[in-house]
């Protein structure tokens, strides 16, 4: 079963010390996944457990298939590594039982040389891969890292699909970046109050969606959510839209009409582009915020309503106050709670998620079988500055879906301004994930050291083994770092 010089059936790379046990603290910090090893040969499973723990995994072992099944509930493995030939219940039978327990847990089988046909049969039955004994350490690391990454991606995809189906939930306002998570936390904190909210930020950042999310999470959720775009109406029409009017109050007022404030009673009124209203309307709006009452245009009856006001603007209201263009007292009444919406360029890691969300929507609306983006198209989407923010991305994805002739959006389906945006040499902070930052740091340090792994490890204060493992994850490294995939330097 074991190869020459390896009683445990594990082949080590030259110069690699695979059995030096890490401290308990480093195991906890660097845990990459939970792996269950099933093998009836004690030396083989002990060696694999030590090796995988040294690589930062949480590893447990079982001497036979029955003991393995008994560990599933408590240990909950992310991957099972099992021998095929075992007494009692063999690997194929264990595979069938594992799939009954959890069909999503990847299983990798180990088989002796000459039994490849059995391993192929196991893969046809649902195993993800197989490894020939004696186990090659490098191959083992690559297979495990690949299967765990694919499992993680499958889980994230399923979670994303489930979340995006919910209307007005945070998960429909797509964003996993740190700036958007802060926005979501603030929404949760302020939703239950009746305080006025001022949403600020550039056009196209999703202020209306956030206003709707605040309403939907508030005690007013069953009452109306009424919207009014203040910049779209002339002053006389805006006053009538807000407060209503009496019959005959102006030319064309043939009947009494209720305004938005009365329509939103017990609910929420969203006033978009609040910075565009005239001084006269500012005075009347201030009175409502102070006294919660108003009169219709041309009327004398005082009307009291219970309405929460959420306003939004892309203008600099403090500057407008200093210039005398916006009332200071109204600004403070509106700005009880301020929520700044981040620009898309400040949450660049959300671009692929948003693009995928819009693609699914527009593909369904247009009856087209478009399933994703080419890597080159995603590179251009990520490199672009997005002056129009999420709204611009939405429009560009819709255009690309309509123009696409295949089931994939390519760079040729994108408008010229995106093609001019070159992928950046680096990462965007804020906006990058910790994984992206780590990858950038490792590869750039290897470039700086000419591919010298020991020097790079010293500069980054991590182990050489970790750098080699990460390079296996990345699959490709910069040309100057190619030597880093060779055996550890002495």
C-alpha positions as CSV (number, residue, x, y, z in Angstrom):
1,X,0.0,0.0,0.0
2,X,2.7,2.5,0.9
3,X,5.5,3.6,-1.4
4,X,9.2,3.3,-0.7
5,X,10.4,5.3,2.3
6,X,6.8,6.3,3.3
7,X,5.2,3.9,5.7
8,X,2.2,6.1,5.8
9,X,1.5,6.0,2.1
10,X,2.3,9.7,1.6
11,X,4.9,11.1,-0.8
12,X,6.6,14.3,0.3
13,X,8.1,16.9,-1.9
14,X,11.9,17.2,-1.5
15,X,12.8,19.6,1.3
16,X,9.2,19.8,2.6
17,X,8.8,19.0,6.3
18,X,5.2,17.8,6.3
19,X,5.0,16.3,9.7
20,X,6.1,19.3,11.9
21,X,3.0,19.8,14.1
22,X,1.7,23.4,14.4
23,X,0.6,24.9,17.7
24,X,-3.0,24.7,18.6
25,X,-3.4,28.5,18.2
26,X,-2.1,28.5,14.7
27,X,-4.4,25.6,13.8
28,X,-7.4,27.6,15.0
29,X,-6.4,30.7,13.2
30,X,-5.6,29.1,9.9
31,X,-8.3,26.5,9.7
32,X,-9.4,26.2,6.1
33,X,-12.0,23.5,6.3
34,X,-13.1,20.3,8.1
35,X,-11.8,17.1,6.6
36,X,-12.7,13.5,7.7
37,X,-10.2,10.8,6.7
38,X,-11.4,7.2,6.6
39,X,-8.8,4.4,6.3
40,X,-8.4,1.1,8.1
41,X,-4.6,1.4,8.1
42,X,-3.6,3.4,11.1
43,X,-0.3,4.7,9.8
44,X,-1.9,6.1,6.6
45,X,-4.7,7.9,8.4
46,X,-2.4,9.2,11.1
47,X,0.0,10.7,8.6
48,X,-2.8,12.3,6.6
49,X,-4.3,13.8,9.8
50,X,-1.0,15.3,10.8
51,X,-0.3,16.6,7.3
52,X,-3.7,18.3,6.9
53,X,-3.5,19.8,10.3
54,X,-0.1,21.2,9.5
55,X,-1.7,22.8,6.4
56,X,-4.3,24.6,8.5
57,X,-7.3,22.2,8.1
58,X,-9.3,20.7,11.0
59,X,-8.9,17.0,10.4
60,X,-10.4,13.9,12.1
61,X,-10.0,10.3,11.2
62,X,-12.1,7.1,11.4
63,X,-10.8,3.5,11.2
64,X,-13.7,2.2,9.2
65,X,-16.9,3.3,7.4
66,X,-19.1,2.6,10.4
67,X,-17.1,4.9,12.7
68,X,-17.1,7.5,9.9
69,X,-20.9,7.6,9.8
70,X,-21.0,7.9,13.5
71,X,-18.9,11.1,13.3
72,X,-20.9,12.9,10.7
73,X,-23.4,14.6,13.1
74,X,-20.8,16.0,15.5
75,X,-17.9,16.7,13.2
76,X,-19.9,17.9,10.1
77,X,-17.0,17.5,7.6
78,X,-16.7,19.9,4.6
79,X,-14.9,17.0,2.7
80,X,-14.5,13.3,3.2
81,X,-11.3,11.5,2.1
82,X,-11.8,7.8,2.1
83,X,-10.0,4.6,1.2
84,X,-11.9,2.3,-1.2
85,X,-10.9,-1.1,0.2
86,X,-11.9,-1.5,3.8
87,X,-13.4,-4.5,5.8
88,X,-17.1,-4.5,6.6
89,X,-18.3,-1.6,4.5
90,X,-16.1,-0.6,1.6
91,X,-15.6,2.9,0.2
92,X,-18.3,2.6,-2.5
93,X,-20.9,1.6,0.1
94,X,-19.7,4.5,2.4
95,X,-20.0,6.9,-0.6
96,X,-23.7,5.9,-1.0
97,X,-24.4,6.4,2.7
98,X,-22.7,9.8,2.7
99,X,-24.8,11.0,-0.3
100,X,-27.9,10.0,1.6
101,X,-26.7,12.0,4.6
102,X,-25.6,15.1,2.7
103,X,-25.3,15.0,-1.1
104,X,-23.4,18.3,-1.1
105,X,-20.4,17.1,0.8
106,X,-17.6,16.3,-1.6
107,X,-16.0,12.8,-1.4
108,X,-12.5,12.0,-2.6
109,X,-11.5,8.4,-2.8
110,X,-8.0,6.8,-2.4
111,X,-7.1,3.7,-4.2
112,X,-4.0,1.5,-4.6
113,X,-2.2,1.5,-8.0
114,X,-3.9,-0.9,-10.3
115,X,-7.4,-0.3,-8.9
116,X,-8.1,2.8,-11.0
117,X,-11.2,1.1,-12.6
118,X,-12.8,0.9,-9.1
119,X,-12.0,4.6,-8.5
120,X,-13.6,5.5,-11.8
121,X,-16.7,3.6,-10.8
122,X,-16.7,5.6,-7.5
123,X,-16.7,8.8,-9.5
124,X,-19.6,7.7,-11.6
125,X,-21.4,7.0,-8.3
126,X,-20.8,10.6,-7.1
127,X,-17.2,10.9,-5.8
128,X,-15.6,14.2,-6.8
129,X,-12.1,12.8,-7.5
130,X,-9.6,10.0,-6.7
131,X,-6.0,9.8,-5.6
132,X,-3.7,6.9,-6.2
133,X,-1.6,5.6,-3.3
134,X,1.1,6.4,-2.3
135,X,-0.5,9.9,-2.0
136,X,1.4,12.7,-3.6
137,X,1.3,15.7,-1.2
138,X,1.1,18.4,-3.9
139,X,-1.7,16.6,-5.7
140,X,-3.5,16.1,-2.4
141,X,-3.3,19.8,-1.6
142,X,-4.5,20.9,-5.0
143,X,-7.5,18.4,-5.0
144,X,-8.6,19.4,-1.5
145,X,-8.3,23.1,-2.1
146,X,-10.2,22.9,-5.4
147,X,-13.1,20.8,-4.0
148,X,-13.5,23.0,-0.9
149,X,-13.4,26.1,-3.1
150,X,-16.1,24.7,-5.4
151,X,-18.2,23.7,-2.4
152,X,-17.9,27.3,-1.0
153,X,-18.9,28.7,-4.4
154,X,-21.9,26.4,-4.7
155,X,-23.0,27.4,-1.2
156,X,-22.6,31.2,-2.0
157,X,-24.4,30.8,-5.3
158,X,-27.4,29.0,-3.6
159,X,-27.5,31.6,-0.9
160,X,-27.3,34.5,-3.4
161,X,-30.2,33.0,-5.5
162,X,-32.3,32.6,-2.4
163,X,-31.6,36.2,-1.2
164,X,-32.2,37.9,-4.5
165,X,-35.8,36.5,-4.7
166,X,-36.9,38.6,-1.6
167,X,-38.5,41.9,-2.5
168,X,-37.3,44.9,-0.5
169,X,-35.2,42.8,1.8
170,X,-31.6,43.8,2.2
171,X,-30.6,40.9,0.0
172,X,-32.4,42.4,-2.9
173,X,-30.4,45.5,-2.4
174,X,-27.3,43.7,-3.6
175,X,-24.1,44.4,-1.7
176,X,-21.7,42.4,0.3
177,X,-19.0,45.1,0.6
178,X,-18.2,46.8,3.9
179,X,-19.7,50.2,3.0
180,X,-23.0,48.5,2.1
181,X,-23.0,46.4,5.2
182,X,-22.7,49.7,7.2
183,X,-25.7,51.0,5.4
184,X,-27.7,47.9,6.2
185,X,-26.8,48.1,9.9
186,X,-28.0,51.8,10.0
187,X,-31.3,50.9,8.3
188,X,-31.9,48.3,11.0
189,X,-31.1,50.8,13.7
190,X,-33.4,53.6,12.4
191,X,-36.3,51.7,10.9
192,X,-38.4,51.5,14.0
193,X,-38.2,55.3,14.8
194,X,-40.3,58.1,13.4
195,X,-37.4,60.5,13.0
196,X,-36.9,62.1,9.6
197,X,-34.1,60.7,7.5
198,X,-31.9,62.4,4.9
199,X,-30.3,60.1,2.3
200,X,-27.3,61.7,0.6
201,X,-24.9,60.6,-2.1
202,X,-24.4,60.7,-5.8
203,X,-27.2,60.0,-8.3
204,X,-27.8,56.4,-9.1
205,X,-26.6,54.9,-5.7
206,X,-29.9,53.4,-4.7
207,X,-31.4,56.0,-2.3
208,X,-35.0,55.1,-3.2
209,X,-34.4,51.4,-2.6
210,X,-33.0,52.2,0.9
211,X,-35.9,54.5,1.6
212,X,-38.3,51.6,0.7
213,X,-36.2,49.2,2.9
214,X,-36.5,51.6,5.9
215,X,-40.3,51.7,5.4
216,X,-40.6,47.9,4.9
217,X,-38.8,47.3,8.2
218,X,-40.7,49.9,10.2
219,X,-44.0,49.6,12.1
220,X,-45.5,51.6,9.2
221,X,-44.8,48.7,6.7
222,X,-48.6,48.0,6.2
223,X,-49.3,51.7,5.5
224,X,-48.6,53.4,2.2
225,X,-45.0,54.2,0.9
226,X,-45.6,57.3,-1.3
227,X,-42.9,58.7,-3.6
228,X,-42.5,62.2,-5.1
229,X,-39.7,63.4,-7.3
230,X,-39.5,67.1,-6.4
231,X,-37.4,68.2,-9.4
232,X,-39.9,66.9,-11.9
233,X,-42.6,69.5,-11.1
234,X,-43.0,73.3,-11.3
235,X,-43.5,75.1,-8.0
236,X,-47.3,75.5,-8.3
237,X,-47.7,71.8,-9.2
238,X,-45.4,70.6,-6.5
239,X,-47.3,72.4,-3.8
240,X,-50.5,70.9,-5.0
241,X,-48.9,67.4,-5.2
242,X,-47.7,67.7,-1.7
243,X,-50.6,69.3,0.1
244,X,-53.6,68.8,-2.3
245,X,-55.9,71.6,-3.5
246,X,-59.5,72.7,-3.2
247,X,-61.9,73.0,-6.2
248,X,-61.4,76.3,-8.0
249,X,-58.1,77.2,-6.2
250,X,-56.4,77.6,-9.6
251,X,-57.2,77.3,-13.3
252,X,-57.9,73.6,-14.0
253,X,-58.7,72.7,-10.4
254,X,-62.1,71.2,-11.2
255,X,-62.3,69.0,-8.1
256,X,-60.8,68.8,-4.6
257,X,-57.7,66.6,-4.6
258,X,-55.8,65.0,-1.8
259,X,-52.0,65.5,-1.8
260,X,-49.1,63.1,-1.1
261,X,-49.1,63.9,2.7
262,X,-52.7,62.8,3.1
263,X,-52.1,59.7,0.8
264,X,-49.2,58.7,3.0
265,X,-51.1,59.0,6.3
266,X,-49.7,56.5,8.9
267,X,-47.0,55.6,6.4
268,X,-43.9,57.1,4.8
269,X,-43.4,59.9,2.3
270,X,-40.2,59.8,0.2
271,X,-39.2,63.1,-1.2
272,X,-36.5,62.7,-3.9
273,X,-34.2,65.6,-4.9
274,X,-35.3,67.7,-1.9
275,X,-32.6,70.2,-2.8
276,X,-34.6,71.4,-5.8
277,X,-37.6,72.8,-4.0
278,X,-38.3,76.5,-3.9
279,X,-38.1,78.8,-0.8
280,X,-41.9,79.0,-0.6
281,X,-42.3,75.2,-0.6
282,X,-39.4,75.0,1.9
283,X,-41.4,77.2,4.4
284,X,-44.6,75.0,4.1
285,X,-42.6,71.8,4.4
286,X,-40.9,73.2,7.5
287,X,-44.2,73.9,9.1
288,X,-45.4,70.4,8.5
289,X,-42.3,68.9,10.0
290,X,-42.7,71.1,13.1
291,X,-46.5,70.8,13.6
292,X,-47.5,67.8,11.6
293,X,-50.3,69.8,9.9
294,X,-51.1,71.7,6.7
295,X,-53.8,73.2,4.5
296,X,-54.8,72.3,1.0
297,X,-53.9,74.9,-1.7
298,X,-56.9,77.4,-1.7
299,X,-58.3,75.9,1.5
300,X,-58.7,76.9,5.2
301,X,-59.2,73.5,6.8
302,X,-56.1,72.4,8.9
303,X,-55.3,68.8,8.3
304,X,-53.2,66.7,10.7
305,X,-51.6,63.5,9.5
306,X,-49.0,61.0,10.9
307,X,-46.3,60.7,8.2
308,X,-42.6,59.9,8.4
309,X,-40.6,61.9,5.9
310,X,-37.5,60.4,4.2
311,X,-35.8,62.9,1.9
312,X,-33.0,62.3,-0.6
313,X,-30.6,64.6,-2.5
314,X,-27.4,64.5,-4.5
315,X,-26.8,68.2,-3.7
316,X,-24.5,69.6,-1.0
317,X,-27.2,71.0,1.3
318,X,-24.8,72.5,3.9
319,X,-23.2,74.5,1.1
320,X,-26.6,75.5,-0.1
321,X,-27.5,76.7,3.4
322,X,-24.3,78.8,3.6
323,X,-25.2,80.3,0.2
324,X,-28.8,81.1,1.3
325,X,-30.4,78.7,-1.2
326,X,-31.8,76.3,1.4
327,X,-33.3,77.1,4.8
328,X,-31.0,76.1,7.7
329,X,-33.9,75.2,10.0
330,X,-35.5,72.9,7.4
331,X,-32.1,71.3,6.8
332,X,-31.8,70.4,10.5
333,X,-35.4,69.1,10.6
334,X,-34.8,66.8,7.6
335,X,-31.3,65.8,8.7
336,X,-32.3,64.2,12.1
337,X,-30.6,61.0,10.7
338,X,-28.2,61.2,7.8
339,X,-27.4,58.1,5.8
340,X,-24.7,58.6,3.1
341,X,-25.0,56.2,0.2
342,X,-21.6,55.0,-1.1
343,X,-20.7,55.5,-4.7
344,X,-20.2,52.2,-6.7
345,X,-16.5,52.9,-7.2
346,X,-16.1,52.8,-3.4
347,X,-17.6,49.3,-3.3
348,X,-16.1,47.9,-6.4
349,X,-16.3,44.3,-5.1
350,X,-20.1,44.5,-5.4
351,X,-19.9,45.1,-9.2
352,X,-19.9,41.3,-10.2
353,X,-22.8,40.6,-7.8
354,X,-24.9,43.6,-9.1
355,X,-24.1,42.7,-12.7
356,X,-25.2,39.1,-12.2
357,X,-28.4,40.3,-10.5
358,X,-29.3,42.6,-13.4
359,X,-28.3,40.0,-16.0
360,X,-30.8,37.4,-14.6
361,X,-33.5,40.0,-14.5
362,X,-33.1,41.4,-18.0
363,X,-32.5,37.9,-19.5
364,X,-35.9,36.9,-18.1
365,X,-37.6,40.1,-19.2
366,X,-36.3,39.8,-22.7
367,X,-36.7,36.0,-23.0
368,X,-33.0,35.5,-23.7
369,X,-30.8,32.6,-22.6
370,X,-27.9,34.7,-21.3
371,X,-26.2,33.0,-18.3
372,X,-23.1,35.0,-17.4
373,X,-20.1,37.2,-18.4
374,X,-16.9,36.3,-20.0
375,X,-13.7,36.9,-17.8
376,X,-12.7,39.8,-20.1
377,X,-16.1,41.4,-19.8
378,X,-16.0,41.1,-16.0
379,X,-12.5,42.7,-16.0
380,X,-13.8,45.7,-17.9
381,X,-16.8,46.0,-15.6
382,X,-14.6,45.9,-12.6
383,X,-12.1,48.4,-14.0
384,X,-14.6,51.1,-15.0
385,X,-15.1,54.1,-12.8
386,X,-19.0,54.1,-12.8
387,X,-19.8,57.9,-12.7
388,X,-23.5,56.9,-13.0
389,X,-23.2,54.4,-10.2
390,X,-25.6,51.4,-9.9
391,X,-28.1,53.0,-12.3
392,X,-25.5,53.2,-15.0
393,X,-24.5,49.5,-14.4
394,X,-28.1,48.5,-14.6
395,X,-28.6,50.2,-18.0
396,X,-25.3,48.8,-19.4
397,X,-26.2,45.3,-18.4
398,X,-29.7,45.7,-20.0
399,X,-28.1,46.9,-23.2
400,X,-25.6,44.0,-23.2
401,X,-28.3,41.4,-22.7
402,X,-30.4,42.9,-25.6
403,X,-27.3,43.0,-27.9
404,X,-25.8,39.6,-26.9
405,X,-25.9,36.9,-29.6
406,X,-24.7,34.1,-27.4
407,X,-25.4,32.8,-23.9
408,X,-22.5,34.8,-22.5
409,X,-21.9,38.6,-22.3
410,X,-18.6,39.3,-24.0
411,X,-16.4,42.5,-24.1
412,X,-17.9,43.1,-27.5
413,X,-21.3,43.5,-26.0
414,X,-20.2,46.4,-23.8
415,X,-20.2,50.1,-24.8
416,X,-17.0,51.9,-25.9
417,X,-16.5,53.7,-22.6
418,X,-16.2,50.4,-20.8
419,X,-13.8,48.9,-23.3
420,X,-11.5,51.9,-22.8
421,X,-11.3,51.1,-19.1
422,X,-8.3,48.8,-18.5
423,X,-8.2,46.3,-15.7
424,X,-6.2,47.9,-12.8
425,X,-2.9,46.6,-11.5
426,X,-3.9,46.2,-8.0
427,X,-7.0,46.3,-5.7
428,X,-9.5,49.0,-4.6
429,X,-9.6,49.9,-0.9
430,X,-12.3,50.2,0.3
431,X,-14.1,47.7,-1.9
432,X,-11.8,44.6,-1.9
433,X,-12.3,41.5,0.2
434,X,-9.7,40.2,2.6
435,X,-9.0,37.3,0.2
436,X,-8.3,39.7,-2.6
437,X,-6.0,41.8,-0.4
438,X,-4.1,38.6,0.7
439,X,-3.7,37.4,-2.9
440,X,-2.5,40.8,-4.0
441,X,0.0,41.0,-1.2
442,X,1.5,37.5,-1.8
443,X,1.8,37.9,-5.6
444,X,3.3,41.4,-5.4
445,X,5.8,40.4,-2.7
446,X,6.9,37.4,-4.8
447,X,7.4,39.7,-7.8
448,X,9.5,42.0,-5.7
449,X,11.6,39.1,-4.5
450,X,12.1,37.6,-7.9
451,X,10.0,34.5,-6.9
452,X,12.1,33.8,-3.8
453,X,9.5,32.1,-1.5
454,X,11.7,32.2,1.7
455,X,12.3,35.9,1.3
456,X,8.7,36.6,0.6
457,X,7.6,34.5,3.6
458,X,10.0,36.5,5.8
459,X,8.6,39.8,4.5
460,X,5.0,38.8,5.0
461,X,5.6,37.0,8.3
462,X,4.0,33.8,7.1
463,X,5.3,30.3,6.3
464,X,6.8,29.2,3.0
465,X,4.3,26.4,3.0
466,X,1.4,28.8,3.1
467,X,2.8,30.7,0.1
468,X,3.1,27.4,-1.8
469,X,-0.4,26.4,-0.8
470,X,-1.9,29.8,-1.9
471,X,-0.2,29.5,-5.3
472,X,-1.9,26.2,-5.8
473,X,-5.2,28.0,-5.0
474,X,-4.5,30.8,-7.4
475,X,-3.5,28.3,-10.2
476,X,-1.4,30.8,-12.0
477,X,1.2,33.2,-10.7
478,X,3.1,36.1,-12.3
479,X,6.0,35.1,-14.5
480,X,8.5,36.4,-11.9
481,X,6.9,34.1,-9.3
482,X,6.9,30.9,-11.2
483,X,9.9,29.6,-9.3
484,X,7.8,29.8,-6.2
485,X,6.0,26.6,-7.1
486,X,9.2,24.6,-6.9
487,X,10.3,22.7,-3.8
488,X,11.0,24.8,-0.7
489,X,14.3,26.6,-0.7
490,X,16.9,25.5,1.8
